[in-house]
């Protein structure tokens, strides 16, 4: 009888394994997981992740009689959120590429890990789910005990303590500079705007900085930091001077923008140049085109806001502002078309056949079985045998797998 391949899966979403005992995921196999759980229990006896891994190993032993199991623990990121989910997704793809599981048994220690269920289900069928709760603290874990433990984690500590602390500091600084509660309201509004529209995830995708002492780009990032800090300082100084001079809100805003734009765009340029250097070293020509487009957009926005502030301050004619808007739109459109053609040309020269295709949220679409280079189309076969045609221009990222807008 052919035995089914079953994946016994644990998830350490906040990456305690790496943070506390220096073990990076994925942790694959009974021996490796047993060692990791033992070290974790010795390092922190109150840590529930060790109990979860022990339960996964026990489940693995039970399944070994009738199935062909494998036990794996995936690790995320201490900040949770997007970075943790992206890292877990990457590790899960690696595990499934090596162990072709028919199904999965998910072992969890609480609601935080269970948030990953949709991501797992998009890649492998889940036969069973078990939540491990310490018997002597079943009720406490749901209330007081869990709250105290969660507050030790950086992500929750930042939410509960960090944000209120920043708001209080903003209130004090605002009062010192005569802005009262306005600075507090502005910062709170910016925070809610960022969280509401998921801007932090978009910025993470846009920049995707990989800081390492082994990369030349580190120098560019370090050089960008003083430009950024000095720009903020110049903006604050200009705001203080304009407020004391009795200028109205529009003129004050224009003065602040013009001050900030003296150096801030250079910080952005350095960051994008650093990212391009990284991509050149990694041989990722397709990604370089995207970063080049981002760089062009930064320069155009710099030009637009500079001319707009000059017009408000009567240092430029309205006609100059209108011409700048028109020219920027034309340059942006031309740049987009040129970059699009360059990107498609690069893709046509690459070998894409037999690569797996995922959408932007990590769900599996299928495998590339052909490339129509003349019409710039991919032919993708789904797991159910259906054939899809997809445009080369819809490719978001090229690596071991292809990420598509779908």
C-alpha positions in Angstrom: 0.0 0.0 0.0 1.3 3.4 -0.9 1.7 5.6 2.1 0.4 9.2 2.1 2.9 12.0 2.7 1.7 14.1 5.6 3.3 17.3 6.8 3.1 17.9 10.6 3.5 21.7 10.7 4.3 24.1 13.5 4.6 27.9 13.1 6.7 30.1 15.3 5.3 33.4 13.9 7.3 35.7 16.2 10.5 33.9 15.5 11.3 33.0 19.2 13.5 30.1 18.0 15.9 32.4 16.4 15.7 35.2 18.9 16.1 33.0 22.0 18.2 30.0 21.0 19.6 31.0 17.6 17.8 28.4 15.5 16.6 29.6 12.1 13.6 28.1 10.2 12.6 25.9 8.6 13.4 23.3 11.2 13.0 20.0 9.4 12.9 16.5 10.8 12.2 14.8 14.1 15.7 15.1 15.5 16.1 18.8 14.6 12.7 19.7 16.1 13.2 17.7 19.2 16.6 19.4 19.8 15.0 22.8 19.1 12.1 22.2 21.5 14.5 21.0 24.3 16.8 24.0 23.9 13.7 26.3 23.9 12.3 24.7 27.1 15.6 25.1 28.8 16.1 28.7 27.7 12.5 29.7 28.6 10.3 27.1 30.4 7.3 29.4 30.1 7.5 29.6 26.3 4.6 27.8 24.7 6.4 27.2 21.4 8.4 24.3 22.9 5.2 22.5 24.0 3.8 23.0 20.5 6.9 21.4 18.9 6.9 18.5 21.4 3.2 17.9 20.4 4.2 18.0 16.7 6.9 15.4 17.3 4.4 13.2 19.2 2.0 13.5 16.3 4.8 12.6 13.9 5.5 9.4 15.9 1.9 8.4 15.9 1.6 8.9 12.1 4.8 7.0 11.4 2.9 3.7 11.8 0.5 4.2 8.9 1.7 7.3 6.9 4.9 8.8 5.6 5.1 12.0 7.8 7.6 14.8 8.1 7.6 17.3 11.0 8.6 20.9 10.2 8.6 24.2 12.2 8.5 27.4 10.3 9.7 30.7 11.8 8.5 34.3 11.0 9.7 37.6 12.3 9.7 39.2 15.7 7.8 42.2 14.4 5.0 39.9 13.1 2.8 41.3 10.4 3.8 41.4 6.8 7.5 40.4 7.3 6.6 37.4 9.4 4.0 36.2 6.9 6.3 36.7 3.9 9.1 34.7 5.6 6.8 31.9 6.6 5.4 31.8 3.0 9.0 31.5 1.7 9.9 28.7 4.0 6.7 26.8 3.4 7.4 26.9 -0.4 10.9 25.6 0.2 9.6 22.7 2.3 6.8 21.7 -0.1 9.3 21.8 -3.0 11.4 19.1 -1.2 8.6 17.2 0.5 5.6 16.7 -1.8 2.9 16.5 0.9 -0.6 15.2 0.2 -1.9 16.9 3.3 -1.0 18.7 6.5 -1.6 18.6 10.2 -1.4 22.0 11.8 -0.2 22.3 15.4 -0.7 25.7 17.0 -0.3 27.4 20.4 -2.9 30.1 19.9 -4.7 32.7 17.7 -1.6 34.4 16.4 -0.3 31.3 14.7 -3.8 30.4 13.4 -3.9 33.6 11.4 -1.6 31.7 9.0 -4.3 29.1 8.1 -5.4 30.8 4.9 -1.8 31.1 3.7 -1.2 27.4 4.4 -4.5 26.2 2.9 -3.6 28.0 -0.4 -0.6 25.6 -0.7 -1.5 22.3 0.9 -4.7 20.6 2.2 -5.1 20.7 6.0 -6.5 17.4 7.4 -6.5 18.4 11.1 -5.7 21.3 13.4 -4.8 21.1 17.1 -4.2 24.0 19.5 -1.9 23.2 22.4 -2.9 24.8 25.7 -1.1 24.2 29.0 -3.7 22.3 31.2 -3.0 24.2 34.4 -3.6 27.6 32.7 -6.4 27.0 30.2 -8.6 29.9 31.4 -5.7 32.2 32.3 -4.1 31.8 28.9 -7.2 33.4 27.4 -7.0 36.5 29.6 -4.5 37.8 32.1 -1.7 35.3 31.5 -1.8 35.7 27.8 -1.8 39.5 28.0 1.3 39.6 30.2 3.1 37.2 28.0 2.2 39.0 24.8 3.4 42.3 26.2 6.9 40.8 26.3 6.9 40.4 22.6 8.3 43.4 20.7 5.3 43.8 18.3 2.7 44.0 21.0 5.0 46.1 23.3 5.4 48.7 20.5 1.6 48.9 20.0 0.7 49.1 23.7 3.7 51.2 25.0 5.5 52.6 22.0 2.7 54.4 20.2 1.3 56.1 23.3 4.8 57.2 24.2 5.3 58.8 20.8 2.0 60.6 21.1 2.9 62.0 24.5 6.3 63.1 23.2 4.5 64.7 20.2 2.2 66.6 22.6 5.2 67.9 24.6 7.2 68.9 21.5 4.1 70.5 20.0 3.6 72.6 23.2 7.2 73.6 23.2 7.1 74.9 19.7 3.7 76.6 20.2 1.8 74.1 18.1 -0.3 72.7 21.0 -2.3 69.6 20.1 -1.9 70.1 16.3 1.4 68.1 16.1 -0.2 65.3 18.1 -3.3 65.2 15.8 -1.1 65.3 12.7 1.0 62.3 13.8 -2.0 60.4 14.9 -3.7 61.1 11.5 -0.6 60.0 9.6 -0.4 56.8 11.6 -4.1 56.0 11.1 -3.7 56.8 7.4 -0.7 54.5 7.1 -2.4 51.6 8.9 -5.7 52.1 7.2 -4.3 51.9 3.7 -1.5 49.4 4.4 1.1 51.9 3.3 3.8 50.3 5.4 3.5 47.1 3.4 3.6 49.0 0.2 6.8 50.8 1.3 8.3 47.5 2.4 7.7 46.1 -1.1 8.8 49.3 -2.7 12.1 49.6 -0.9 12.8 46.0 0.1 16.1 47.0 1.7 18.5 44.2 2.5 21.0 45.8 4.8 24.2 43.8 5.3 27.8 44.7 6.0 28.8 42.4 3.1 26.9 44.6 0.6 28.3 47.8 -1.0 24.8 49.3 -0.9 25.2 49.7 2.9 27.3 52.8 2.2 24.5 54.3 0.2 21.9 53.7 3.0 24.2 55.1 5.6 24.8 58.2 3.4 21.0 58.6 3.0 20.3 58.7 6.7 21.9 62.2 7.5 20.2 63.7 4.4 16.8 62.4 5.8 17.4 63.7 9.3 18.7 67.1 8.2 15.7 67.5 5.9 13.3 66.9 8.8 15.3 69.3 11.0 15.2 72.0 8.2 11.4 71.5 7.9 10.8 72.0 11.6 13.1 75.0 11.7 11.3 76.6 8.7 7.9 75.9 10.3 8.9 77.6 13.5 10.2 80.6 11.7 7.2 80.9 9.4 4.8 80.6 12.4 6.6 83.3 14.3 6.4 85.5 11.2 2.6 85.2 11.2 2.4 83.5 7.7 -0.8 81.7 6.8 -1.1 77.9 6.5 -0.6 77.8 2.7 2.5 79.9 2.7 3.9 78.1 5.7 3.3 74.7 4.1 5.1 75.9 0.9 8.1 77.2 2.9 8.3 73.9 4.8 8.1 71.8 1.6 10.8 73.9 -0.1 13.1 73.5 2.9 12.5 69.7 3.1 13.0 69.2 -0.6 16.6 70.6 -0.5 18.0 67.3 0.7 15.2 64.7 1.2 15.1 63.7 -2.5 18.8 63.0 -2.4 18.1 60.5 0.5 15.6 58.7 -1.7 17.9 58.7 -4.7 20.7 57.2 -2.6 18.3 54.5 -1.3 17.2 53.5 -4.8 20.8 53.5 -6.1 21.8 51.3 -3.2 19.0 48.9 -4.0 20.0 48.9 -7.7 23.6 48.0 -6.7 22.2 45.1 -4.7 20.2 43.8 -7.6 23.2 44.2 -10.0 25.3 42.0 -7.6 22.4 39.4 -7.5 22.0 39.5 -11.3 18.3 40.4 -11.1 18.0 42.6 -14.2 14.2 42.5 -14.2 14.0 44.0 -10.7 16.5 46.8 -11.7 14.0 48.1 -14.2 11.4 48.5 -11.5 13.8 50.4 -9.2 14.8 52.6 -12.2 11.2 53.6 -12.7 10.8 54.4 -8.9 13.9 56.6 -9.2 12.4 58.5 -12.1 9.1 59.0 -10.2 11.0 60.4 -7.2 12.8 62.9 -9.4 9.5 64.0 -11.1 7.7 64.4 -7.8 10.7 66.5 -6.6 10.3 68.8 -9.6 6.5 69.1 -9.2 6.6 70.0 -5.5 9.5 72.3 -6.0 7.7 74.3 -8.7 4.4 74.2 -6.8 6.0 75.7 -3.7 7.8 78.3 -5.8 4.4 79.3 -7.3 2.7 79.6 -3.9 5.6 81.8 -2.7 5.4 83.9 -5.9 8.8 82.8 -7.1 7.4 81.2 -10.3 4.5 82.0 -12.7 1.4 79.8 -12.8 2.1 79.1 -16.4 5.5 77.5 -15.3 3.6 75.3 -12.9 1.2 74.2 -15.5 4.0 73.5 -18.0 5.8 71.5 -15.4 2.7 69.4 -14.7 2.3 68.7 -18.4 5.9 67.9 -18.9 6.0 65.6 -15.9 3.0 63.6 -17.2 4.6 63.2 -20.6 8.0 62.2 -19.1 6.3 59.7 -16.8 4.2 58.2 -19.6 7.3 57.9 -21.9 9.4 56.5 -19.1 6.7 53.9 -18.2 6.5 52.7 -21.9 10.3 52.6 -22.3 10.7 50.6 -19.0 7.9 48.3 -20.0 9.6 47.4 -23.3 12.9 46.9 -21.5 11.3 44.7 -18.9 9.5 42.6 -21.5 12.7 42.3 -23.5 14.6 41.0 -20.5 11.8 38.5 -19.7 11.8 37.2 -23.3 15.5 36.4 -23.0 15.0 34.4 -19.7 14.2 30.7 -19.4 10.8 30.6 -17.7 9.5 27.1 -18.6 8.7 24.8 -15.7 8.8 27.6 -13.1 5.9 27.7 -10.7 3.6 30.8 -10.7 2.1 32.4 -7.6 -0.1 35.5 -7.3 0.8 38.5 -5.1 -0.6 37.1 -1.9 1.3 33.8 -2.4 -1.5 31.5 -3.7 -0.4 28.9 -6.2 -1.6 29.4 -9.8 0.2 26.8 -11.8 3.4 25.9 -13.7 4.7 27.6 -16.9 4.5 25.1 -19.8 5.3 27.5 -22.6 6.3 31.1 -23.5 4.9 32.9 -26.6 7.7 35.4 -27.0 6.2 37.0 -30.1 3.0 37.9 -28.4 4.6 38.4 -25.0 2.4 35.7 -23.3 3.0 32.9 -20.8 1.1 29.6 -21.0 0.4 28.4 -17.4 -1.1 25.0 -16.5 -3.0 24.9 -13.2 -3.0 22.0 -10.8 -6.3 20.9 -12.3 -4.9 20.8 -15.8 -6.5 24.0 -17.0 -4.4 26.2 -19.3 -4.2 30.0 -18.7 -2.5 32.6 -20.9 -0.9 35.5 -18.9 0.8 38.6 -20.1 4.6 39.0 -19.5 3.8 42.5 -18.4 1.9 41.2 -15.4 5.0 39.6 -13.9 5.8 41.3 -10.6 8.9 39.3 -9.5 11.1 36.6 -11.0 13.1 34.2 -8.9 12.8 30.5 -8.2 9.1 31.1 -8.6 7.2 33.7 -10.7 5.0 36.2 -8.9 2.1 37.5 -11.1 -0.6 40.1 -10.9 -3.7 37.8 -11.0 
